[in-house]
Every structure is written in structure tokens, then in C-alpha cells.
Amino acid sequence: MITLLEIPAATLEWMILSPLFVLLGVGCLGILLEAVLPRDLRFVVQTGVTVLGLVVALGLTILNWIHETPTIAAMSLLAVDGPAYIFWTLILIAGLGGTALFAERALGAGHSAFAASAATVPGSPLEREAERLRREHTEIFPLLIFAVFGMMLFASANNLLVLFVAVEIFSLPLYLLTGMARRRRLLSQEAALKYFLLGSMASAVMLYGIALLYGYSGGLSLNELDTAIIAGTASQPLLLGGLVLTSVGLLFKIGAVPFHAWTPDAYMGAPTPVTAFMAVATKTAAVGALLRVFYVGLGGAAWTWQLLFAVVAILTMALGSTVALAQTDIKRLLAYSSIAHAGFILVGVVGAVAGGDGVSVSSVSAIAFYLLTYGIATFGAFAIVTMVRRSGGEANSLDAWKGLGRRNPVIALIMTLFMLSFAGIPLTAGFVGKLTVFVAAWAGGYGWLVLVAVVMSVVAAFFYLKVVVAMWFQDEDPEVVGTVEAPSLWTWVVLVVSAAATLVLGLIPGGVLALLADASQFIR
């Protein structure tokens, strides 16, 4: 076995991998600070260290993106190419958005969204005492850093074993964060348990699939898998079995049907800042990994997985769009919205011309742009969800949102913008995102799937408009009315940046699309 000390320093590509080293160092530093700092100083110091670490990692990523050539790094374990830089950038931006929402303290009478003592029994004297003393879980910041670190590994893994390790690295912090809600603690803990059990099962299935692919190709790297498929001399049942089982773990993280069951419960039970971060960052990392595994490693077997993903895309769009129509809880509605968007993303994945040098560059850039538009609207929408409150807690019932346009027209107008973007209405970023994905799928020969997606987009528009109608055209119910509380600067930054980006990317998306298209070729 080769140890780290036996690896020549040059093979580690220190500058190329520097964003990962920075995040790993910041996460370890955060754990150390928890042990040595007085409780009164932890929040300020941890927040500052987390933001600084994410900004430095983002800066290094952009610097490498500009100056470095694509490379297979760290003994062929990671592929640091254009798509890796794209997804690293998106994940780091999501990390900054998550940090801002994690740091919010002005809402809810100054309480954090996280339990004061997550390890205690909900409603116990120990929990009440911890809440009275305003103790806080500042270790949420190192957990977020480790999750971001794992997601970046996941999106750039060139080795199937690294892929599995990465999914565990970012999943474990999310399991913990999901169960740390300050209000509705039992619901939060139930959601965390469901997420953990289903996630563990999906990971185990994916690991079995990786074992089958190893048996088929005789190696763990995506390049060896691609070579074996092109040669076509190995057992096809091993390839098909490994392909299907590996896709289970990836589709689970995306939230695609039939592996979506965790999404509504986890979104409802988790603290809203965690929900926002999971909705954006987890989906982004999983889509990046899915594209790399199936375009690079399994591109030569596109005929085996394109139709499979097309069926999954249709089921995902249909279930997410139709079930959301019946939802009366805003967080649950956004959960099914996330499922529907997973289906729209898969339309772009299916439509790509995969295999050899024929990987569709436009599909990768279109999917990345879609994730960007979805992410900014999602962060903005959940930021508003944290602001609309009732009796000290979030007013998640749609009845509480009735008449919001008259009580606070500015916030209602911004929320309307996000809903229209989700629905894909022209002049919003969401419209351009859907258009680019549909065009890429059409060019790939899946026009019939695009037509299905357009119909599902019309269906989905109804439940987004349901929120708009409640805010502007329905009378408020005095018994459940929600009021908009003023947040701190942290949430305002997320809200303003999300709203501005939704408008700008809807009106002048050309520059960003060109940038993504120039960096959308996978290295092999």
C-alpha cells in the first residue's frame, strides 16, 4: 500500500487542489475553535472563519479556472477540468449562501434556527435551560464546511471509490444538521432519521453497483471503465447491473423518482437554512457527479441508460408537479418543486450525445446554468420563508401567506419573482434555464421528451401561481395570519443578491452561458 509520505510532492498538484486543502483546514480549525474558545466568542469567530475559508476557496477556484489547464490530479483520483471548476464554483457559492442563513440571529426573538441543545430530549428541562441561557450550536459551521468539501470531491471524482467516500463525507454532516431544528424538534429528529436510513441504504446500493462495475472493468477509474466498454469484451450483465445500482445513489441525492421519499420530510423537518443549503448544494454536487460518471465512465453505454433516465425524468416531473398542487405547507411545496426540477435537469442529461468525443458541451453548460438559476431562486425563496413568521415560529401554512402583498408588498413582490422564475416565465432566469436545457435535449434527439417536459412545466406553473394568488388576491385569515419580521444583514444579502441575479440572468444571460460553454468539456 502506498502511503502519503511515499507519494512524490509533484503528484499532489498543490495549487490545483488548494481549494480542497483550504476547506479541509478550515473545517479542522473550526473543530479546534469549538474546543478552546469561550462560548460567547464562538459564533462571531466561527462565522468569520467560515466565510473567509469559503471566499478563499472560491477565489482559488476561479484563479485556477483562469490559469490552469485541465488535469487528472492526485494519482488519477480527481479530474480537475472545466466542469469541475463550474460545479466547484456553484457549490462554494451555495456554501456562502448557506453560511449567511445559518448566521441569522435577528428573527424569532433573536433565537437561532438551531436547537440550543440538540442532544437533549425535546421539551426536557435540560433543553429549556439551554434555551434560556441562549446556548448555540456553533459547530454547525464546521459541519457545513465538511459538507461543502465532500460535495466538491463528489463532483470531481474520477475514481468510483472516491465517489463513494465523497458521498459519505458530505452526507453525514447533513444527517446531523437535519435533526437540529429549534422548533418542532420531534419532526426534525424524525426527518433526520428517515434521511439517514434511506441515505445509508442508497449508499449501500451504490457501493454494490461500484463493485459490479469494478468486476466488469477491472479498475476503479472512470477512464478504465470507459476503455472496457469500448473494448466490449467483458460481461454485459455486470455492466448493466453496476450501471443501474450506481445510478440509485446518484439519483437519490438528486431527489429523482422513485428515490425521492426522503425529500419532503427532510425539507419540512430540517431547519430552514439547512433545507435551503441541501436543496441547492446537494442537488448541484449530485448532478455534477452524475454527469461525470455517465458521460465519462459510461458514455460508451449511453444506449443502456438514456432511455432509463428518460423514464425517470418523466416520472420525476409528473410526480413533483402534480403532488405539489395539493400541498398547503410552503416548505413541503418547495420540496416537491425540487423534485420536479430534478426531472427537468434529467431531461438535459438524457438529451446529451454521450460517448467518446461526442459528449454534448451544450448539455453540460445548459444543466449548469439551470442549476445556477434554480439555486439563486431557491435561496431567495427560503430566505423569505424564514422571515414570514407567526407566534415566534415560521408561518409555513399557505393560509398564513394570504394577503401578504397588502401587508408587505416588497417582500411579496420579491417572492413572486422567485415563483415566476421557478415556473419558467419569460424575463426571469428560470425561463432561460429551462430553455437552454430543452434546446440541448432537442438537439440530442429527444424532442418527444422535451414536449413532455413543456407540458409538465405548465402543470408546475399552477402550484407556483397558487402562492402568488394567496399573497396578492386572497383575504388574510386573522387567526393564522403571518407577519414579516425584519432579518439581519445576513438574510438581506441573500435576498437582494438572489433577486438581482434572477433578473439579470433572465435579461442578459449571454455572458454566463458563454463562460459555461467554454469550460464544459470533460477531461479523459
N, C-alpha and C positions, 0 to 999 in steps of 0.2 A: 504494500500500500504506500502511495506517495503522500508524504506529509507536506504541510505548508512550507516548512523550512527547506524542503528539497526542491521546491518549485523555483526556477530562476526568476529573479525580480522582474525581468523584462516581460515575462508571460502574463503578468497580472494587469498590465496596461493601466497604471495607476490613475492617469488623468482621465481616461475614458470611463473608468469605473468610479471616479471620485464622487459623483452624486450618491451612489450607494454607500460608500465609505462614510460620507458626511452624515447620512441618515442613521446608519448603524451607530456611529459615535454619539450622535445627539440622543438617540434612544437610550443608550447605556448611561450617558451623562444624566438624563432625566431620572433614571432609577437611582443613581447615586445621590442626586439632589433630594429625592424623597427621603433618603436615609439621614442626611446631615443637616438639612435646612429646618429652621423653626417653622411651625405650621403657618404662622402669619405671613411668612415671606414666600411660601411655595407657589402660590397662584401667580404672582407677578413674575417671579423668576422663571417658572416653568412655561408660562405663556411666551415670554420674551425669547427663551431658548428655542422653543418650538418654532416660532415664526422665523427667527433668524436661521435656524437649520434648514427649514423648507425653502426660504429665499435663496440661501447659498446654494443648495442643491439645484434649485431651478436655474439660477444663474450659470452654474457649471454645466448643466444640461444644455442650455442654449448656446453657451460658448463652445462646447464640444460639437454640437449640431452644426455650428457655422464653420468650424475649422477642421474637424476630424473627418477622415474617410471611414465608411462602414467597415466593421471588423468583427470577426468571431473572437471574443475575448475570454479570458480566464480558462485556458485549456479547453476551448470549444464548448464551454458550458453556457455561455451567454452570447447572443447575437446583438451587437450594438450597431444598428443600422438606422435608416430613415424612419421606418415605422416604430422602432424602439424609442427614438427621440420624440416622436409625436406622442406616443402613449405615456412616456415618462412625463412630458410636459403637462399633459391633461391630468394625470394623476397627482402631480405636485400642486397644480392649481386647485384641484379638488381638496387636497390636504390643507391648503391655506384657507379655503372656504370653510372646511370643517373646523379648523382651529378657531376661526372667528366666531362661529356659532357655539363651539364648546366654551369659549371665554365669556359668553354673555352672562351678565350678573344683574342687569337693571330690571329685568322682568320678574314677575312673581314675587313682589315684595323683597327683591334683592337676593332671592334664593337661586342657586344653581339648578339647572335642569337635571342634575345627577343626584342620586341619593347621598345623604350625609354619611351613611354607614351601610354600604350595600351588603355586607356580610351578616348583618343582624336580621332577626325575624321582622317582617313588615308589621308595623304598628306596635312593636315591643317598646318597653321603657328605655332600652338602650338606644333604639332608633330615635325616639322622641328627644332624649337627652343630647344625642349627636346633632340633631337638627336645631335644638335650642342654642347650642354652642356654635352653630354655623360652621361645623366642620365640613370640609370639602374633599372630594376625591381628585386631587391634582395629578394622580398617576394616570388619569385619562389622556394626558398629553403624550407621555412616552408610549402608551398603548396605540395612540393614533400614529405616531412616528413609525413604530414597528409594523403597523398595518400598511402604511404607505411604502415602506421598504419592501415588504413581501409582495405587494402589488406590482412594484417596478420589476422585481425579479420575475414575477409571473409573466408579465407582458413581453419580456425579452429572453425567456428561457429557450435555449437551443438544445436542451437535453431533457428527456422525459422525466428523469428522476429529479432534476432541479425543478421542473414544473410542479411535481407533487410536493416537494419540500416548500416551495414558494406558496402554494395554496394553503398549506398548514400555517405558515408564518403569518399570513395576513388574516386568516380565518379565526385563529384563537383569540387575538385581541377583540375582534368584532363580537365573538360569542360573549365575552365578558362585558363589553360596553352595552350590548343589547339589554342585559339584565340589570342595569344601573339607574333606571328611571326613578326620579324622586317621588312622583305621583303614580298611582295605580301600580304599586310595586309588584303585586302578585301577577298582574297581567304581564308586566315586564319580565319577571322571572320565568313565567310560563313560555313567553316568546323566546327567551334565550335558550331554554331547554329544548324547545322544538327545533330551533335553528341549529343547535349543537348536534342533536341526534340525527336530523336529516342531513346536515352538512357532513357529519362523520360517515354516514352511510354512502353519500355521494363520493366522498374522497376514497373510501374503500373500493367502490366500484371502479373509479377511475384508475386506482393503483392496479387492480386486476387487469384492466384494459392495457395499461402500460406494460405489464408482464407479458401479455399476449403479443403486443407489438414488438417487444424485445425478442420473444421467441421467433417471430416472423423475420425480423431484420438482422438479428444477431448483434445489435448495438442499441444504444440508448439515444444517440444524437438524431436530430431530425434529418440531417444530411444522409446518414446511413439508412434511415427508413425510406427516404426518397429514392436512394440508389437501389434498394431491394425491390421497391415497387416497379421501378423502370426495368430491372432485370426480369421480374415476373417469374422467378424460379421457385419461390418459397410457397408455403401452404396458404391458399386463399382463405380458408376458414379462420386461420389465425389472424389474418389481416382484417377480415370483416368483424370478427368478434372484438378484437382490440380497438378498432375504429369506433364501433358502437359504444363500448363500455367507457372508453376515454372521453367520448363526447358527452356522456352523462354528467361527469364532474364539471365540465366547462359550461354546459347548458344550465346546470343547477345554479352556478354563480351568476349567470346572465339573468336567470329568472324565467326561463322559457318553459312552456307546457311540454310534457307533464311533470316537470321538476320545479314547479312554481309554488308549491303548497306553503313553503316557509315564508314567502314574501309578504302577504297581507298581515299575518300575525306578528312577524318581526318588525314590520314598519309601524304597526299600531303600538306595540308594546315597548319598543326601544325609545329612549329619549329622543326628542325630535331632532336635535343636532346630529345624533348618530344615524338616524333614519336618512337625513339629507346626505350625509357623507357616504353611507352604504349605497344609497340609490345611485349616486354618481360614480364614486371611485371603484366600487366593486364591479359594476357593470363595465366600466371602461377597461379595467385590468383584464376581466374575463374575455371581453371581445378581442382585445389585443392578443391574448394567448390563443384564443380560438383561431384567429386569422393566421397566426404564425404556424400553429400545429397543422392546420388543414390546408394552407396554401403552400407551405414549405415542405413539411414532412409527408403530408398525404395528398399533395396536389396531383400526383400521378394517378390517384384513385378517385378523382373527382366524380366519376360516373357512379361511384358507390355511395357518396354522401350528399351530393347536391339534391337529389330527389328527397332523401331523408330529411334534410334541413328545410326543404320547401314545405313538406307536410308539417313539420314542427312550427315553421313560421306561420302557416295558415291557422293552425290550432291556437298558437300563442296570440296572434292578432284577434282572432274571433273571441276567445275566452276573455282576454283582457278588456276588450272593447264592450262586450255585451254585459259581463258581470258588473263592470263599473257603473253601468246605467242604474243599477239597483242600490248603489251604496249611498248611505246618508252620513257617513263619517269621512271627513276630508282627508285624513291620513290613509284610511283604507281605500278611498277613491284614488289617491295618488299612487297607492301600491299597485292597484290594477292598471292604472295608467302606465306604470313602469313595466308591467308585464306586456302590455300592448306595444310599447316602444321596443321591447326586446324582439317582438315579432317583426316590426318594421326594419330593425337593424339586420335581422337574419335574411330579409329579402335581398339586401345588398350583398350579404355573404354568399348566398346561393347564386346570384346573378354573375359572380365573378367568373372569368375564364381562367380556371386554375390549371396548374400543371406545367412543369418545365419553365420556359421563359415566357409563357403566355399568361402569367398572373396579371390580372387587370389592375393597373395602377389606379385607374379612376375609381374602382370599387373601394380600395383601401382609403383613399383620400375622402371619398364620399361618406364612408362609415365613420371616419374620424371626425369629419365636420358635423355629422349628425350627433355624435356623442357630445361634441362641444356645445351645440345648440341645446340639446336635451339637458346637459349638465347645468348650464347657467340658468335656465328657466327653473330647474328643479331646486337649486339652491335658493333662488329668489322666492319661489312659492313656499318652501318650508320656512324661510325666514319670516314670511308673513304669518304662517301658521303659529309660530311661536309668539307673535305679537297680539293675535286675537285671543282674548282671554275672558274667563268668567270665574268668579269666586276663587281667584288665586291660581287657577289652572288654565290650560289651553281649552278653548271652546271649539272642539273638533266636530261637533254636530253641525250639519249644514243649516239647521234651523237657527243656530246662533249667528250665522253669517247673513241672515236675511236683513235687508235694509242697510248693509254696511256702506253702500255707496252714498247714502244720505248722512250717515254718522261720520264717515271718514272717506271722502271722495278720492283723496290722493292715493291712499293705500288700496282702495277698491280698484282704482284705475290701473295701478301697477299690477295687481293680481289679475285683472282682466287681460293685460298684456301677456302675462305668462300663460294663462289659459288659452289664449288665441295662438300663441307660439306652439304649445303642446298640440293643438288641433291642426296646425299646419296652415293657418290663414295667411294669405299673401301680406307682404311688407313686414313679416316677423322672421326671426332666424329659423324658427321651426319649419316654415314653409320651404326655405332654401334647403334645409337639411333633408327633408323628405323628398324634395325634387331631385337632389343630387343622387340619393340612394336609388330612387325609382329609375332615373335615367341610366345609372350604372347597371341595374338589373335588366332593364330593357335591352341595353347594348349587349349583355351577356346571353341573350336569347330566352329570357324568362318573362316575356311580355304578359303571358297569362297570369303569372304571379303578381306582377305589378297591378293588373286590373283588380285582382282580389284585394290587394293592399289599398288601392284607392277606395274601394267600397268600404273596407274596414275603417279607413280614415274618416269617411263620412259618418259612420256609426259612432266612432270615438268622439267626433266633434259634439255630439249631443250631450255627453256627460260633462264635457268641459263647459259647454254653454249652460248647463244646469247650475254650475257655480256662479257664472256671470248673471244669470237670471235671478238667482237668490240674492245676490248683492245689490242689484240695481232695480229689480222690478217686483220684488215681494216685500210685503209689510213685515216688520220685525215682530217677534213674539216677546212681550215684556218678561215672560218667565224664563226664557233661555237666551236672551239677547247677549251677544258678546261685544266687548269693548276693546278698542285698540290701545294697548299700552305703549308708551314711548320706550324704545330699547336704547342700549348704549351705542357708542360709535361702532363697535364691532359688527353688530347686525345691520346698521345703516350702510356700512361699507359694502357688505354682501348684497344688500338690496339694491343700492344705487348702481353698483358695477353690473349686477345681473340684468337690471332693466336697461341700462345703456347698451350693454353688449347685445341684448336681444334685438334692440332697434338697429344698431349699427350693422350687425351681421345679416339682418333682414334686408337692409337697404343697399349696403355696399360690401357684399361678401367676397368679391373677386380676389382681393389680395390674400386673404386667408386660404381660400380654395387653391390659389396658385402655389402658395407656400407648401400646403399639404401635398399637392400633386407632385411637386418637385422632390419630395422626400418619402415617397410611398413605395419604393421598390425594396423588397426583402433581399438581404444578402444570403447567398447559398454557399 
